[in-house]
């Protein structure tokens, strides 16, 4: 799914272009919008967009052009996801992904950036901003995967969430076997529908053209064994990061020097309100917005509202 201009598929995506880069010797797939050259000193911060578990750079298609009015914008396919084959299956784990993001900023020649991270991408963005605070000038967390309050790991989780993640809590190989079994029986449309029903507050809010892109990703995932292997490594390691290594997340959050915007939909099945409350309590200086009726991917469900929030936050804090 490479396009010189994604506007040929939908005019909202005009000016977004597919590209490949070399990052520490490996081919990486990205989407770009805005100026193609490195950002000049004194201009607004460039923007890096980081997708969630099982996602892709295309998760940000709806907001990329809007974010690119004053700066360069890059959305990345993380190693092991979408079009970026990992150098090893373990490259999809959390610590290697954080190191990758730092190397990606180097390859882009961006000393500092505004980073948006959704779900697992939010977790990675927290770890990046906490361990390399000089690289993240502003941070937007979109339903980030963060630890739940102690003692409430499984309490209140939606049954579909439990069905997907409990096998990985027991064994990565069990989770991988279930993925293979599902792929053997399902159509690409059914594979994508299972994800859509999990992440959307209202499935009707996804535009058909973006749903078709999701189905195309499912076709590719079912044909590339490394995608399932990477997903299983990322899922198991993310769950460990949120439980056994939760103190690393807390320390990273405390070390962030950037201003932080937190965006969450109140119909999110994957990230619960208690986790957002705990995160906001830890960083009382962040700006938080709970969006009614939205699920796990507000930038897809309500892109214009998302862009308005980001612009207002920038205007209020970075004039």
Steps between C-alpha positions, in 0.01 A plus 500: 500500500736767375373822346681806371197690625234336716265770378434274200303279742335774704532877479536530878832318456634731228869574541575187703759285328651158561874474549767259618803587709805324630524494880810331646532298182138384472225603261216683673167601348360843585236748392602864460310826483620859495850612397721220369825659619631512860330769704684831513605648837230726642207323328239300686594158635474211254242238596556126542192274515528157668226239452374237742518121524414340167467843342670689221603846389166514317326526840593869480379571144198698618705759691835516316413775255351709780813462710724583203380857445801643688757220526628170365301194608612136486293195598704183532428129456684367805730198450283188481185683393334591170773543233812502722648153534697468826871411500410234759163402654613641835538843341126544555549500879476822702865584572619438143211712371595789726860481377367486144303823549815680610685369195206604280524859629871490414427375148241775454757756624256617765683590823164553672141425398138513607404135548147359486454141621184290502453193721826300491643795310408717799694267729801512266475880485499524880809279521673704227414835660606374845831347394592757232315812620709729282352333187131566583395863510126434523314177571145400402378176659194350335344226716853391602561147626605568860481290818163467667479589870661234719258217573269568206688340210206298367209665680232634271665408173266445205452133412642555149816647652536204734446259211784660302758557772456226760668236281810722477506535877522123521753447220622685193491176302138439598407848382686444173325166445161668543594766244598231251175314565294815446683584178442146371122540532429871448483726197699824495172686550431298814853553630469875468144500638626333818745787552251766401243379752763511774641847440203705378247655734253487211596286199289722274738791561779348289483620144473221242815610317705458819334166573615379157857598588464292817382199302799536269729494803325182617564337160870582534516383861350162415760453224806597706589262786729760659198720571341242734832422665567869561150557634545218751837634619364854530185392685676279753770757567254789528298307758821434694592869477162596645523252788843364590685809375241763587750698708695572182189668360452702819863613500478598135183699559665685788807582286308658209580868456267566206150642534248217472153480348291193595206403276264213586156382386254405772386190305853358484491121557877460522616784725287559807414825674687389813825481305444849360414634846819351643707645216347845541554487877866415446544793262259767617666745260369322189194616310231229481196466277245216532297480180141374534386215279845420361705184536868417481597695185365858519721613209303258279157543658492880528801639308376859487443505876846349547662769288310775683622368836860486385489850351336650810754329725789630291355850498442500877836358603744579224409843365 
